[in-house]
Amino acid sequence: MGEIVEEIRQAYASVGITLDAPAAYGTYYRLLCAGCGRMVGNVGDRLLPGMAAALVAEQFDLYASGLLGCPCGHQSERVRQLDAPRWQAARQRFAG
Ligand SMILES: [Zn+2]
């Protein structure tokens, strides 16, 4: 379980999201914006190896366009640094 949590932590860190301490009831972790600390969601730790990275990768376009993530824009800025052409394409697709 510790390895999965670490994997989830690293996957979200790549898009500018911090994994908070687990909620009192255990298997859920709060997701915090690494830019401003605002809560942007929850994630459960019952994922299989590789799932966390795949999940975050699938959400790239949503973070890029601002449909997912914090209103401060930190995640969008982070994914732009990861892949600027894809970021731009996603912005244009969702802008229409
Ligand atoms: Zn923020």
Residues whose N, C-alpha, C, O or C-beta is under 5 A from the ligand:
A	BS01	ZN	C33 G35 C36 G37 R38 C70 C72 H74
